[in-house]
Amino acid sequence: MGTGASVEQRFRKPNARRVNLFNILTEIMKETKREEEIPEDHWELLMKALETEEQAEAKQLKEELEKERASRVAQEQLVEKLKAELKQKEDLQEETESELKKLKAQLKQKDEASNEQQESKSNDQATEDQATLDQKEAADCETIHDAAGKSVAAVRHFLREHPTAVNKKDEH
């Protein structure tokens, strides 16, 4: 019934159940002094207990592996989801930047058009100001001409009434 491994190797992982089994086996060994003297039913019970323990441990390891795999799959799915969201955000940012460039271009065009309109208005205003100034100058000229004409008329009238007031030599 020996497996070729020593008792210590069979029970190398110390946990409460194995320690208990090892203690039981140690007590049996004290009484018998050799493995061959251990009754077959004791060996079978010990081996069944050990197999049950190993099966439980294997089951627990399988469950842990499954949990780890599930966790890894969930993490991979989360990474994929985050990559997709990042890609969407990058696409959205590119669209936003494109829209921003378009809006800046439109704003620049509107500013240029506004500047042209302002220049046109200022040119129109300058033309209107020049026309107003020309009208004022023309009115001033007319006023001066009228005043000069009135002055000449007043001098002639004065000379007619007072012909001796001015010396004939000084006339010209």
URMO-V255407 format. One record per helix or strand of 3 or more residues. SS is the DSSP state (H for helix, E for strand). FROM is the first residue (numbers start at 1). TO is the last residue. If there is no record, write none. Layout:
# URMO-V255407
ss=SS from=FROM to=TO
ss=SS from=FROM to=TO
This chain:
# URMO-V255407
ss=H from=7 to=10
ss=H from=16 to=32
ss=H from=35 to=37
ss=H from=40 to=161
ss=H from=168 to=170
